[in-house]
Amino acid sequence: MEPRILVMTAGYGEGHNAAARALETAFNEDTPDTALVVDIFALTCPRLNSLVRRAYLAAINGTPRLWKHVYAWMDRPGFMTSGIRMLGAQSRMLESVIERNRPAAICSTFPAYAALLQKLAREGRFHAPHFNIVTDSISINSIWWRPGCDGWFVPNEDSAEVMRAAGVDPARLHVTGFPVTPFFRDNEGIVSRPALSEGGVPRVLYIVNSGTRNAEATARLLLAEEEWEVTCTVGRDESLRRTLSAAAEKRSRPASILGWTDQIPRLLMTHHVVVSKAGGATTQEAIAARCPMIVNQVVPGQEEGNCELLLRHRAGALATTPESVMETLRAAFSERGRAWDGWRAALEPLSRPDAARAIVAHVLSHVNRGAGEGRLGAPATTR
């Protein structure tokens, strides 16, 4: 069966890919082969795309101040107009994919697609509805909404308010939550963590991302705390994994040192707190798992809003040194987790583990009604 829905993504930040995979799974749950994930940037120029991705990661991790200026430059009104001229090959590849698959609708989790699709629509080469799934919170770059589309799905009301204030048509804004893996939805009430109020042992998950500062120092302090159970995930950093595994052997209480793992959803649902940088996917999965987060690093621009969301709702904390991470954790777990209980309760209204299904239901309803045809050329904002 040809896919009826294309889900467009790009590998510039794990949040885009995570949201795309969750949507694909949700579309295909009831009817297999309904949706297909496509990365036009990887398809068009694989080697160049790989180089640009590495440069992007180097910029956000190694030169955050420079990246902040780049992010602000991208937020300028004329950026997408001029930027689209540099994406001629990607535009042709996108047109080819559309012609081959003839989708009933397109969902995109990466903002650049809106401008490309709007250009194709103006040229009469694209006619299906298009929806943007916004993967950032609060500090949302205007490239998400300047080009027109049939609707935006946003992760929380705070982000919707930012876009309404910018003049985005409220009728096309849908607060659904961030699309996450169905594991969170399917395991509510099944996978759990011990109750701190009843004397349960605190469990701390530390996710080490590429470019994380003070990773070893933070992990060593966590492993030195014998009153907690500790899990560290270090990705593909084999040297750090060996170092921390040796340190963990000296503990009396269990500790797990993991390399790359696909068990992050389960870990979030079985641990009391996650310590990590404020990446889009990690932050939103922690919210879905109702696992309070201590942010130990923030990339300027897109990640600032993720951290602000947690702080604004008092659902976590910011601690940027190894010592402050430990102090924050001790305060959270004191008095049998009194402060932690407050964080956990604050996550309840933010948590939407069924967001992917909500988005799918809206998109398919729109398609089945035949609504929105030709609206890609319409203004994105009401003013």
N, C-alpha and C positions, 0 to 999 in steps of 0.2 A: 504494500500500500504506500502510495506517495504521501509524505508528511503534509498535513494540512496547516501546521503551524511551524514557522521557523523561529528559533530562539537564538538571537545574535549576541555574541559575546566577544571579548578580547582579553588577552592574558596580562593586562596591566593592573595588577592587584587581584588577589584571590577572591575578593567579594563579587566581582563580575562573573567569574566562572562558577563560583558556588551557587549564586542565585540562578544562573542559567541551568545548571545540572538539576537543581531542585525543581525548577519549572518543567523541564523535560520529563522528569520522573512523574510529576503530578499530571501532566497532560496525558501521559501514556499509561497511567494506572488503570483506567477503565477501558481505554481503547488503544492497544499497542500500535506503535508507529504513527501516532497522531502528530508528534512533535520531533524535531531534529535540531540539535545544537550546532551552530556554525560560527566559526571565527574567520571572518573575511580577511583580516590582517595576516593571520597565519597562512591562509590558503594562497594569498596573492604573492607574498615575498617571504617565504619561510626563514631564510637566512637573515635578511634585513630585519624582519620582525623579531627574531631572537636577539639580534644585536641591540635593537631599540629597547626591548624589554629589559635587557641587562643594564643598559644605560639608565633607564627609568628607575630600576631598583637601586643602582649606585647613587643616583641623585637624591632619592627620598631618604636613603639610609646614611649616605656619606656627606651630603651637602644640603641639609634640610632648609637652611636659610635661603639658598639659591632656589630650591624647589618652591618655597613659599612665594617668591617673586614670579616664577614660571606659572604657578597656579593662579596668581592674581592677573597675570597677562592673559591667560586663557579665559578669564572671567569677563574680559572686555567685550563690548557689543559686536565689534567687527571681527572677532577671532575666527568664528566658524565660517564667515563669508570668505575670508582670505584662506583659511586652512583647507577648505573644501577643494581648492584648486590644486593642492598638493596630493590629493587622494584620487587622482584619475584612474590609476590601475585598480585601486580598491573599489571604486565606483563601477568599473566595467565588470569586475569579478562579482560584485553584488548583483548587478543586473543579470549576469549569466546564471547565478544561483536561483534568482527569482524566476527566470524564464524556465529553468529546468524543473523546479519544484512547484511552481504556480501556487504559492501558499494562499490560504484563506485569510491569514493574518500574520503579522510579524510582531514579536516581542523582543525588545532589545534591553540588555542589562549593561550596555556601554554607551555613553552619550553621543559619540560621533556618528552613530548610525542614523540618527534623526535627520541630520543635515543631508546625508547621502540619499536617504529615501525621499526627502522633500524635493531634492534636485531631480530625481528620477520621476517623481509624480508630476512635477511641472512640465517635464518633457513627454509626458504621456506614457511612461514606461513602467509605472507602478500604480496600482489602483486599490490594493487591499488595505484594510485598517492596520495602523501601526500603534503600538503601545510602548512606552518607556517604563522600565522597572528601575526606579531610582535606588541605588545601592548605598548612598551616603545619607547622613543625618545632619540637619541644621546648617552646617557649613557646606551648602550645596552650590556647586559652580553653575553659573547661568547657562553653560553649554547643554545642561540637561533640559532646559525649557525654551530657549530662544527659537529653535526650529519648531514648527507646528507638528502635532501628532494627535491621535484620537483620544489619548488618555495617559495619565501618569499614575503609577502605583507607588505610594511612598510608605516608608517603614513605620512612621509614627505621626501623631498629630503635630508635634513640634516642627517637623519638616514640612508638613502641609501648610502650616501657618507661614513659614518662610516663603514658600512659593506663592501663596495667596497674596502676601504683602508685596511680592515682586510683580503682581498683576496677572498671574496665571489664572485662567478661567476655572473657578471653583467647581463647575459642573464636570470638568474633566479630571479632577483630582480625586483619588480613591485611597483612603488610609486603610491598607490591608495588612501591614507588617512586611517584613523582609522574608522572601521565600527561602525556607530552610529545608533540609532533608526531612522526610516523613518520620524518621526515627524519633524525633522529639514528640510529634503528635501521637505516634503509635505506642510510646512507652511512658506516657504520663500515668503516674500512679503505679507503675510496674518497676521501673528502675528508680532507685532513690538513694539518698545519703542518710547516715545516722543522725538522729535528732540531738543537737547540741544541748538543748534544754533538758534532756534526760541523761546527760553525761556522755554523749557520743564523742568519739575522738575526732577532732577537726581533720579534714582532708583538704590539702592544698595542691592545686594543679598549676604548674609553671610551664607556659608555652614559650619556648625560645624561638623567635622568628629570625629570619636572615637579617643581619644588621642590628640585632638587639644589643644595646650597650650594657655593660656590666653583667652579662649573662652568667659567667662562671662565678663571679662574686656573689650574686644573688642566690644562685643555686646552692653554693656552699653554705651560706647562712641558713637557708631553708633546711638543708640536710643536717645541720648541726642542732636543729630544734627537735628534740626527742619526743616532745609531747604531741606532735602532729604526724599524720601519715602524709607522705609527699610523693607526688608524681611529677617528673620533668620530661617533657618531650623536646628533643633537640633537632628534629628534622634530619637532614643528611650530614650533620656535623659529627662525623665519626670520632674525631679526636676529642671533642667535648663529651661525647657519650662515654668513651672509655674513662676519661678523667672523673666524671661524676659517678660512674658505676663503682670505681675504686673507693670514692668517698662514701658512697651509700653502703658499702659492705661493713663499715664500722658502726652502723646504727643498730640499736636494739629494736626499734620499731620499723615496720616495713616501709620500703621506698622503692619506687619503680623509675628506672631511667630508660626512656624509649627513644628510638630513632624516629624515622618517618612512620606515621601511623594513620590509619583511617578510622580510628576509634575515638576521635575527639568528641563527637556527640555523646557517646556513652560516658566518657570521662567527665564531661561537663555536668552530666546529670547525676554523677555519683560523688562529685567533690563539692565542698562547701564554697570555695573561692577559687577563681582563676586569676593568675597574675600574667599579664601579657601586654603587648603594645595594642593600641586602639584601632586595629585593622577592622575593616567593615565586616568581613565574614566572622571573625572571632567575636567581635562585640555583639553582633546580632544573634549568633548561635548561643552565646552566653545568656542573652536575654531570653531566647526561646527556652533554654534549659532552666531558667530562673536561678542561674548561678552568678552571684555577685562578682564583680570584676574589680581588681585593683590594676589600674593602668600604670605601667611603668615607663612608657615611651609613647610619644604622640608625634606623628609626621604632620608638619604644618599643612594646612589646607584641608583635604578631605577627612583626615582623622580627628581634627580638632572638634568637629561636631559630634563625633561618636563619643568622645570623652565628655563633652559638655552635656550630652543627653543623660549620661549616667550621673553626673554631678548634679545637674538640675533636678533630677528626680530622687536624689539621695539613694541611689541604687548601687553605689560603689565608691571608689576613691581614686585619687591620683597620688602616686608615690614614685618619684623618679630616681631615687637612690636605693641601693640594697638595704641600707639601714632604715630608711623610711618605710620600705615595703614591710620589713619585719615589725616595726612599731605599729603600723596600721593593722596588720594581721593580729597581733597580740591584743590590740584594743577591740577588734571585731569579735574575737573569741572569748574575751573576758566575760565574767558574770554569766557563764553558760551560754555565750553567744547572743547576748542581748542586742548589741549593735548589729550583728549579723542578721538577726530576725527582722530588724528594721529594713535593712537592705533587701532582704528576700521579699518582704511584703511590698516594697516599692516597685519590684520587678513585675508583680502580678499584672497590673494594667498595661504594661508595655509588651508583655509576652504574647505572641501570636504564632504558636507553632504550626497552625494550619493555614498560614498566609499563602503558600503556593496554591493550595486548593481554591482559596478565595479568588485569587487572580485568574486561575484557569476558568472558574465558573463565570466570571465577568467577561473574559475574552470570548469564550465559546457562546455565551448568550448574545454578545454583540454580533458575532459572526452569523449566528443562526437568525438573528433579526434582519441581517443585511444592512445594519446601521453603519453610519459613518463613512460611507463610500465617498472618496474624493475629498475628505476633509484635511488631508495632509497639507494642503496649501493654505489652510485657514490660519489666522494669527494664533500664536501660542498664548498670548496674553490678552487681557480685556482692556488694556490701556496702552 
